[in-house]
Amino acid sequence: MIFKLTEEQQAIQEAARDFANTVLLPGVIERDRSMIYPQDQVKQMSAMGFMGMMVDPEFGGLGMDTLSYAIVIEELAKIDASAAIIMSVNNSLVAWGINEYGSQLQKEKYLTKISSGEWMGCFCLSEPEAGSDATSQKTIAEDKGDHYLINGTKNWISNGSTAKLHLVIAQTHPELKHKGINAILVEADTPGVQIGAKEDKMGIRSSDTTSIMYNDVVVPKENRIGPEGFGFKLAMKTLDGGRIGVAAQAVGIAAGALQLSLKYAKERKTFGVPIADHQAIAFKLADMATEVECARQLLYHAAYLKDKGKEYGKAAAMAKVFASEVAMKHTTEAVQIHGGYGYVKEYHVERLMRDAKITQIYEGTSEIQRLVISRSILQGNVYEPIFVNNG
């Protein structure tokens, strides 16, 4: 696949790379250690337009394509995967759904705030008993005529404590199963919304992840996205796009580990020569570079299909499962290349290894991605255009 980035894409890539190195890198270790939310950095990301990259400019977004969005996520994740996922959730999981399926009122009232970064958004799908099986929603949005009464608990919610707008997936007609599910916009300060404590996580520690409880929360009908029963379809379409964001995050983590490993291998000497001159290390670097590039190509292909209005679910699942496993594999190798230094925080690679693990879990586990892929190919969806030139 041949991808020739446009001048605009190159410019946004350079801007994101410079931002990551000059703004995100200072303090990234301490933010990770102490679970400090990158408040100032997020404000600067918002000012650069990163919080609404694919949103129509009419509603405050940059109106850019998915590939540009993926490029920015990758550059941020090379340095700070927490900042990357904060941006990804706001774009892929919240702004995109409102931009594509929201009413004019919802766009004017909420999308402008979300895309500008004035408000953060969160996507409330997972529950204590509904993770990979998203059809098993226990959160109820009871139809009360002119409003819904929402009760239930959501967990593992990224941006949970900072979001001012929740996109909640809830069951209204249990007898209809997945066809009875709705997607409803809930303002965080609505009476009955309770935010749980921040989770003490293994990785992406400076992003906030919480449980959210809804206790007799009254939300007007006008806050429902799409027609009655559209919620499950919206959730699945949203996750397809979200997987592109997580694949980009995983590519960035792996690429960051490669960059650090190359630098260290050229500087560190054993037996009188840089360790990069030893075949054992050189071959590790070669494998890392090869698989990172393969993951990036899968990512770009999925973004390309989405931008062209083609079916991209399988491609997004392929990109996500491969990139996340490359990230986990090669961040581990990066620690090995660094030896004892790789085991301490100062050299960054141990953090990248911890950050990599979640990419195999959220937005659908690796097992779910393989289920999506296998179902698609068993239905005959095997061949897609592979060689494309968007230059």
Secondary structure as UniProt FT lines:
FT   HELIX           7..19
FT   HELIX           20..24
FT   TURN            26..27
FT   HELIX           28..34
FT   HELIX           39..47
FT   TURN            48..49
FT   HELIX           50..52
FT   TURN            53..54
FT   HELIX           57..59
FT   HELIX           66..79
FT   HELIX           81..88
FT   HELIX           89..95
FT   HELIX           96..101
FT   HELIX           104..106
FT   HELIX           107..111
FT   HELIX           112..116
FT   STRAND          121..124
FT   TURN            128..129
FT   TURN            134..135
FT   STRAND          140..143
FT   STRAND          147..158
FT   TURN            159..162
FT   STRAND          165..171
FT   HELIX           174..180
FT   STRAND          181..187
FT   TURN            188..189
FT   TURN            191..192
FT   STRAND          193..195
FT   TURN            205..206
FT   STRAND          209..220
FT   HELIX           221..223
FT   TURN            228..229
FT   HELIX           231..267
FT   STRAND          269..270
FT   TURN            271..272
FT   STRAND          273..274
FT   HELIX           275..277
FT   HELIX           279..307
FT   TURN            308..309
FT   HELIX           313..338
FT   HELIX           339..343
FT   HELIX           345..347
FT   HELIX           349..358
FT   TURN            359..363
FT   HELIX           366..378
FT   TURN            379..380
//
